[in-house]
Amino acid sequence: MTPEELKKFEAILLQKKKELEQELKDTPLVTEMGSDVEGGMFDEEADEAEEMGANYSIKKSLTKTLGSVNAALEKIKNNAYGKCEQCGNAIEIEILEADPESHLCKRCKEL
């Protein structure tokens, strides 16, 4: 991988990290679950509980992706970016363009 390609992927990963961190910040884990059950508003409580479950799933997915992005940025610092963690070969540029935090080459992804 050329130094220019490496810088390009680093910029993409840094932007993705910034976006993920903002999304995590903007996604509340707990919604307002007031005491509106008094008036028989169980539907509203159920909706709030469902939203809380959905937000938990979203935050979990975002956190996992952010971890992969941070790992890829660390690999750039350690001159290990773009190498397949399974076979050690170079990860194809088209794979990295589609998924810059990828840690497997095309062949290993297919296995």
Secondary structure, DSSP 8 states (H G I E B T S, - for coil): --HHHHHHHHHHHHHHHHHHHHHHHHS-SS----SGGGGT-HHHHHHHHHHHHHHHHHHHHHHHHHHHHHHHHHHHHTT-TTB-TTT--B--HHHHHH-TT--S-HHHHH-
